[in-house]
Amino acid sequence: MATSTIVERPALVRQKRFSETYIGQWLTTTDHKKIGIMYMVTAFFFFVVGGLEALLIRTQLALPDGKVLDPQTYNEIFTMHGTTMIFLFVMPMFTGLGNYVVPLMIGARDMAFPRLNAFGYWIVLFGGLFLQSSFLFHAAPDGGWFAYAPLTECGVQGVNCIPATPSINMDFWALGVLLLGISSIAGALNFVVTIFKLRAPGMTINRMPLFVWMTLVTSFLLLFALPSLTAASGLLLLDRHLGTHFYQAAFNGDPLLWQHLFWSFGHPEVYILILPAFGIVSEVLPVFSRKPIFGYTFVAWSGVAIGFLSFTVWAHHMFAVGLPVVAQAFFATSTTLIAIPTAVKIFNWLATLYGGKLSFKTPMLFALGFVAMFLIGGLNGVALAIVPFDYQVTDSYFVIAHLHYVLFGGAVFAIFAAIFYWFPKMTGKLLNERLGQIQFWLMLIGVNVTFFPMHILGLLGMPRRIYTYAPDLGWNELNLLETVGAFIIAAAILVFLFNFVTSLRQGQPAGSDPWDAFTLEWDTASPPEPYNFKTIPVVRSRRPFYDKKNPETADWKVAVH
Amino acid sequence: MRIPLFRGKIRWGLLPLALLLSSLLFAACGGNPSILNPAGPVAQDEANLFWFILGVATFVFVVVEGLLIWSIIRFRERPGMPTPRQIHGNTTLEIVWTVAPSIFLFVVLVFTIRTMFQVDTIPTGGQQLEVTAVGHQWWWEFDYPTQKIITADDLVVPTGTVVHVKLYSNNVIHSFWVPNLTGKTDVVPGHDNEKWFSVDKPGTYHGQCAEYCGLQHANMAFNVIALPPDQFATWVSGQQQAAANNPQYARGLALFKSKGCTACHGIVGVNLNDFNTQPQTLVGPNLTHFGSRDLIAGGVLKNTPENLAKWLHDPQAVKPGNDMPNLGLSQSEINDLVAYLESLK
């Protein structure tokens, strides 16, 4: 904060310090907005990296007996695609968005721990670069983003499972996720304290914007889920380097220990990747429907319910490992239960549209696209909870269809809704609407052309994580179609990058409140001053800025909160 | 103006639906490893659940996407539209749409758990065959402890019989999957997993490892070959014999002994005394009846003399990273070895 105020004094006659130069301002900043932007730019860079990896995968699989990648490279690429997209794109993207938006939404001047915040960002950057640098050493992780032991201990080329593999590929992975975990814990703690302690006067928990709610739930999920991953990777490193045998059956260890530890992180993780998206959609839909969110309490608490239930469903990733039938019945039940709060959210979003005045600006298109696509990811997710059917389709392309409808049709659509929605706040300029619409339609088509056929390929018996397939299995046409779809998505991303660069330079000025929005972040300049608000606003309802603009029909006058 | 727009949307909406249905039909009719083309009771139960959930999901899909598209059209912003009424919620509606999906999901859950107990319980009566499927990196070995025989890549079973499969691995986790016959069960080191399936009609069914198990996970396939019980009995008695020893192929046999093949491969009557029905300690497949098999090299190739010659010429070119080194054989040596191995019916 202090550094930035010095910068604004024009007549200071002395040599600029490094922290006052343009570069220095970014490198030394503890301003939540600058850190948020750095998070998002970094995450988008890794999105492009992960996207290029996806294109390599689809190119290899376009035709049977593909020769574009050798098997080792393919295995590295699919491992890094998953790891990058989850740990280096979606997670830091939501952390960045939250960083930028949450303090503004709750009427705070910064996050509770600005230096810890900066620390978290730099760890993500260097952790990410550390992971990707493995390609330079021809030692990219090759054991899958799920890193199942004992494969990750024997090395993928091993004859029999001998611990202490000579290759360092999976060391990059284990150390990388440990580093990124430190950053996530720092970020999550910061969000929890910020949200609990720094809300503007009158902003009770039950008046917080839903994006803040979902960030809060996500932060608790991170705090409770990550230790499990830390323990798992720690034991993996001990096995690999210090001769312990936690995951080695031959030495009375147990390979399933890894899976239990990993998935008891991994399933909350799935909701860490999607709850902030729920939050974004719950902000965007009301503004572009000109109505408040329908059933605020139910939308908020269904998110909390999902958070709790997400810790009880992990073994649905393990229906094929031979768990006792009664345990499987338990996990099938908990997985079915978690669909209920999710359905409640979808119905509330639909009810928000009902009777509204819908304006189809790009953020709204992406939010509607999210609802349409996420529904498919929800339905095929319920199908995967049907244990005997899961025996058939787990580890097949059906699962890839499911997770991409959730994470691409879901999280990525929500991320673009958020970018188009908050870009004017961050830069003072609007992204181009026409280009945004072109990008949206390309993405909607691309996602369905790429991922829908994967359902069918799974039903046709195509397993995951294969670098090649024989031409006589009936999988050729659909694979080619998916590759075409992947390049349509790539075209959509190129349109976005073009839009981003041109709008940044010569975009239409946005003003402080281009969408006639409801929440506090729009009740200040775009971009906001380092201190966010000249005076801290006083909040009397869930839509403080709406109240300010519509004093006659303010929520606190007509609605009970 | 509004009506043609509406019709246009519907037409566009029907296109993916038509695509979906036609591809499902394709999936159900193809002779390929499709789970919708079941050839035994286990896969049949699993496929029935699919059609059930497809019905439920399609209903929900049509209703919800329909409501979404209807709202988009009905409530789109038009000139002169008044500010909407600011509705904050309705508790009755919330209860309705919490209870409604709960009922749906409860029904789904009941079918799930019922079928799960059905397919997970290994039947005790009737014809039984016990087999141990051993997952290697990257090929399948099949041991028949009662019959005392060993095969690789081909799992031969009689029709109408409960095939009780025990799953064993001493390396990494694999997963046993034959889409037409049964879903997956993982082969986990240190865990005595087992499963069952039964085949209704004779035929060859594609199986494949379904858990990522390393470099050549993609090339870890096998065939389940279902024979009528009498043919199966004939096959078993053939497999129980020691290897054929036809003097015509003596040169191939000599090469097998001298070129180092015996370090990894066993042939009963050559370097093995009998079929060791315990998971074998030799790294490579038992070749005693190699010539009778459909597939070689973990299902990478069909078993033909040309393919075997290709394999022997440079195994690493066919399946990079597998354990078989290039033995540097000359063309005539390859010809002799191929002739010998293919004679081992």
Interface residues (C-beta under 8 A of the other chain):
Chain A: D70 P71 Q72 N75 G143 G144 Y148 P150 L151 C154 V156 Q157 G158 V159 N160 C161 A249 A250 G253 D254 P255 L256 S289 R290 K291 P292 F294 G295 Y296 T297 F298 A320 V321 G322 V325 Q328 A329 A332 T333 T336 L337 A339 I340 A343 V344 I346 F347 N348 L350 A351 L353 Y354 G355 G356 K357 L358 S359 F360 L368 V371 A372 L375 I376 L379 N380 V382 A383 A385 I386 V387 P388 F389 D390 Y391 Q392 V393 T394 D395 S396 N448 F452 P453 I456 L459 L460 G461 P463 R464 R465 I466 Y467 T468 Y469 L473 G474 W475 L478 T553 D555 V558 A559
Chain B: P16 L20 S23 L24 F26 A27 G30 N32 P33 S34 I35 L36 A43 D45 E46 A47 L49 F50 I53 L54 A57 V60 F61 V64 E65 L67 L68 S71 I72 F75 R76 E77 M81 P82 T83 P84 R85 Q86 I87 H88 G89 N90 L93 E94 W97 T98 P101 S102 L105 F106 V108 L109 F111 T112 I113 T115 M116 F117 Q118 V119 D120 Q137 N170 N171 V172 I173 S175 W177 P179 N180 T182 G183 K184 T185 D186 V188 P189 G190 H191 N193 H206 Q208 C209 A210 E211 Y212 C213 G214 L215 Q216 H217 A218 N219 V283 P320 G321 D323
